Structure formats: C-alpha cells, structure tokens
Amino acid sequence: MAKNTKTFVCQNCGNATSKWSGRCDACGEWNTIAEEAPRENLPKGVSGGKGGRKIEFVALKGQMAPPPRRKTGIGELDRVCGGGLVAGSAILVGGDPGIGKSTLMLQVTAKLAENAVCVYITGEEAVDQVRLRALRLGMQQAPVQLAAATNVRDIVASMETGTPPDVVVIDSIQTMFSDAVDSAPGTVTQVRTCAHELIRVAKKRGFTLFLVGHVTKEGTLAGPRVLEHMVDTVLYFEGDRGHQFRILRAVKNRFGPTDEIGVFEMTDMGLNEVLNPSALFLAERRGNVSGSCVFAGIEGTRPVLVEIQALVAASGLGTPRRAVVGWDTARLNMVLAVLEARGGLAFGGYDIYLNVAGGLRIQEPAADLAVAAALVSAFTGDPVPADAVVFGEIGLSGEVRAVAQRDLRLKEAAKLGFNQAWVPRPARKSGAKAGGAQAGDAKTDEAKSGLSLKDMGHVQDVVSQFSAADAPQSKNGGTR
C-alpha cells in the first residue's frame, strides 16, 4: 500500500511543498504555510481508448445569438457588466472592508426580486442582521429568499433540487467550507473547492452567481489567483471611506468590455447611482487657483473629467517629499524629471503633493500633460485657465504624444461648459505632409467640439503658458 505523503500549501499563493517552512519560497510571505490533506492520485493507465469518449470538434466559424441579458434596474451595474447579467455566469465582487459590497449586493437582489427569484446566502452575518440592513435601506418588503449557511454541500443540494433561482449571492466565498476538504475555511484549498462547486451548479442550472470576496492588505482578492480565472467577471469596488464616492470597476469580463466603471454615491439610504460623474467630481472645484487642472480621461468607454491638484512647497528636508493620492508615484517622478531636464524647471528643493480630487484613481498615461500643467501652475503661482481641460502623454524626450479617443474627451468637455483644451498635436497620417495634415485635423476637431484647441508638442509649450521666467531654472535650461 502506497504511503500518503504530507502536503504543505501556502495560504497566500497556493504553492505546494513536501515539507513545512516558515517562509514561502514562491511569494516570500512568512507563516502562511499549512498542512493539508493530500489529493488522491489518478489511477494508472489512464489513456485514450480506455473508457474515454471521443471529443467532437466543430468549425470556428458559426452563427450564434448574443447571450440574453437580465437588467438589474441599476444602470451603473448593468454598464459595468456589459449590458446586464448573463444566465449561468459567475461574477466575483471584491473590495475593502466596509466599502459597501454587502450593501450593493442587497440592493441588487432587492431590485431584481421584483421580476426574478433571488437568493441571498450570508456566511458572515445572521439573518436578523441582514434584515436590519434591509430595514435601514427601506427594502424590507422585497421578496428576497434569505439564508445563513456556510456548508457548500447544503447550498449545492438546495440549488440542485426544485426550480432553480435566477440570481444567487454568496457573501462571502471566504466563509464557505466543504466537508470533503480537510482544512479551515478561507484557506486556498477551501476557497478553490467551494468556488468550483458553486460555479459548476450555477452553469448547470443556469442562474447568475455573485461571489463576494475579501481583499488583502495590498488590495488584491484574497485566496488563490485561480479564483479570478474560474469566474466570468471580476469587479472591484473601490473608494476611500472618507469620500462618499464608490467606483465599481470591471477588471475582467467575458461578456463585455474591461476597465469599465460605474460610479455610486454612498448615502444613509444606501448606494445611489451617479449618472454624470464628471459634474459631480467637479462640483466643488474653485477656478483661478494655482495648482489645479481639469483632466479629460477615459474609464472604459465613459469619458470622465476630474480635477488634479498639485502643491509645491519649499522643503527643509534633505530628501524632499513626494506624496501622491490617486495616481502612480513612479509616473509622477518621471514627469518631474522630464520637466527638469526638458522644461528647464528645478524641483529638487521642493516638496511635491499631488491629489486626484473625489477619490478616483487614474491609471491611463493620458494624465501626464494634466499633471505637468498642475505642477507648473503650482510652481509658478499662475492658475490654469478655469475653462480649459488638459490631456496628453509625455515622453522622456519631452514630446507630448497623442492619446486615444480624442473626440470623446473633447465632446464631454464641451458638454460641461469648457471653452478650450490643451491637447497633443494630432497624429500624422501616413502619406500626408505633416503641417497640412495636422492643421486640417485641428480645424476639424475645433469644428466638431466647439472648443478652442491649443496644440502642445513639447513640455516647453506647457511651461511657456505660465510665467516660468520667475521660477528657479535647472542647470541644463531645458533642451528639446
């Protein structure tokens, strides 16, 4: 009889080893390795022709109707999911503690329960606690089927008998356990096994499955990375609990676009949709203030205008501070280096503070030009025109590069009452002369958007918009 060998699995990354150690060799985390029951080996001699069925192959070309969508009644969630919920799909929702995941799921099920059968299974709270939240949100009359359970075997048995529901919410996957696995709830093996069983029954019975997931201190979903590969859609619920805004972002979607966002506002009555996030992000903006600039960005397919704030203050430290909220610190250091080397400004003795107002986190490089304009404005004390929007990518040689979806950004800015835009020069078309093609494209963009466009080809063009003569100059003076 073969001897069963012990297996030790890292609860952070899922790496399996034959002996215990204090530090995982794969991810480097300490005290995350735990012993788990070994898996049964496959029988020997499993090969083609012995009990297996021949797979039927079909052509890649074919016709099929798009998957039917179920509208949730919450427009921002439908947008993020690609137009609605797909039957038999699994959606993973992650976010920081207290950000509003359970509130969102309760509002979704209460809204859907008007026309569909919805089941809400909680493993973190008692039934009475969920009822208290529903009472506070004014949803106590919604016909939602509620249960408190953590045993996946019982949940699967309930879903496989009788008429299947339309939507099932599991809050949360880290609290579920399977008695077929000898490990504690929340471990890598338990999360993987429970998610696999729940997704299997969802696809078999054809209902939409929501899995609420915890996140680690780094902001990523806890548990094995394979969990994100198993589901069809991964949604992150982002936001600072100090702000009322919440961002629902799709980082994976098999039935729609990725990086799409939905904006919500947290109130005492739950989450409210924000239909025009640009107007809300700019509601408290004050014009004619140095260091403030409006950036015209794109989140998924939606144009969003946000305010970028910069503060430059003399530093008494040997190493000046670089504090960033809502943007990439490495990207800020790159823009500062380009402004010093190519724009002729000296930021070496100053503390730099950068903030994206409203709690939104910007990831696209098109914000480089807006950040540069805010920094130069704060450095010189001259404000960026209050009716101007800025966008463009900056290269290491100081050139300002064109970005995608230029017309959509300009259209959104014109709709909100802006009159001018600082933009990159239009990309040169192949086979056309540079001067004539760019001038024609600029006139066309002005006619379409109704904005006055200022082409920025280099960071020195940005610096020249301010009184940079009074600012400290770098040694090289800026070279193109």
WOUR-V464140 format. One record per helix or strand. SS is the DSSP state (a for helix, b for strand). FROM is the first residue (numbers start at 1). TO is the last residue. If there is no record, write none. Layout:
# WOUR-V464140
{{SS	FROM	TO} {SS	FROM	TO}}
This chain:
# WOUR-V464140
{{b	7	10} {b	16	17} {b	23	23} {b	30	30} {b	33	36} {b	69	70} {a	75	80} {b	85	86} {b	90	95} {a	101	112} {b	118	122} {a	127	137} {b	145	148} {b	151	151} {a	152	160} {b	167	171} {a	173	175} {b	177	177} {a	188	205} {b	208	213} {b	215	215} {b	221	221} {a	226	230} {b	233	238} {b	245	253} {b	261	267} {b	270	273} {a	277	281} {b	292	299} {b	302	314} {b	322	325} {a	329	341} {b	345	345} {b	350	356} {a	365	380} {b	388	390} {b	393	394} {b	399	401} {a	406	415} {b	420	424} {a	434	449} {b	452	456} {b	458	458} {a	459	463} {a	468	470} {b	473	473}}
